[in-house]
Amino acid sequence: MINLNKFGQIIALKRLSKKMTQSQLSKILLVTPQAVSKWERGESFPDIETLVLLCYEYDISIDFLLNECFEELNLVKDICVNNVDEYLRSSHRKEVINKFLNGDLDPIKVTSIFYLLNIQERRLFVEKVISGDLDIDLAEFIIILNPAERMKLLDGMMDNEENMIEIRHLLSNLEKRKYNLEN
């Protein structure tokens, strides 16, 4: 996923702009000059601790450096059920979630990624379901919600009798009484 040649070009340009030699940089980073040379030629990649020091030395963020080095990806084409969690853990997280919410990532099911979402993202999904902007299987969705999310969903769907009937069999007796679905 990371284009090592692009990474090497960026760090070589940064080093040259600071008028440093590979040897000088290697002393700062506590690595050999050969290691710096391999990075700049795109043959290897520094460990995370060295990457942090490198970014500090060049006064750039790790996010910036790594995002610049990712090869162009067609996320809609590349994302599938088997690797969606990898993409959600990457720098493309927001893009993946937006594409999912826009319906561009079929046939991935919400239930296959919901556990990977943070609280705000989970709320957004619940809100999209309530508003009808996200077409999902309610029976599959309601069982993966925590109690607060479940209550928010049910409160939001009160006016949609058809949806409430669809999920009635999944509700507790207390929920059925609260939403007048006992029959």
Residue pairs with C-beta under 8 A, 6 or more apart in sequence:
1 70
1 71
1 73
1 90
2 45
2 66
2 69
2 70
2 71
3 42
3 69
3 70
3 71
4 42
4 43
4 44
4 45
4 69
5 42
6 42
6 68
6 69
6 71
7 39
7 42
7 45
7 65
7 69
8 39
8 40
8 41
8 42
8 43
9 40
9 42
10 65
10 68
10 69
11 39
11 40
11 54
11 58
11 65
12 40
14 58
14 60
15 21
15 22
15 25
15 36
15 40
15 58
18 58
22 33
22 36
22 37
22 40
23 33
25 36
25 57
26 32
26 33
26 35
26 36
28 53
28 57
29 36
29 46
29 50
29 53
29 54
29 57
30 50
30 53
31 46
31 50
35 44
35 46
38 44
39 45
39 46
45 51
46 54
51 62
51 65
52 62
54 65
55 61
55 62
55 65
58 65
63 91
66 91
67 91
70 91
70 92
73 92
75 87
75 92
75 95
75 96
75 99
76 99
76 104
76 105
78 87
79 87
79 96
79 99
79 105
79 108
80 108
81 107
81 108
81 109
81 112
84 96
84 105
84 108
84 112
84 113
84 116
85 113
85 116
87 93
87 96
88 96
88 97
88 113
88 116
88 117
89 116
96 105
97 117
97 121
97 124
99 105
100 108
100 110
100 113
101 124
101 125
101 128
101 133
101 134
103 134
103 135
109 136
109 137
109 140
110 125
110 134
110 136
110 140
110 141
110 144
111 140
111 141
111 144
114 122
114 125
114 141
114 144
115 144
117 125
122 149
123 149
123 152
125 134
126 145
126 149
126 152
126 153
126 156
127 156
128 134
129 136
129 138
129 141
129 153
130 152
130 153
130 156
130 157
138 163
138 166
138 167
139 166
139 167
139 170
141 153
142 150
142 153
142 167
142 170
143 170
145 153
150 175
154 164
154 171
154 175
154 178
154 179
157 163
157 164
158 164
158 179
164 179
164 181
165 181
168 176
168 181
171 179
171 181
173 182
175 181
176 182
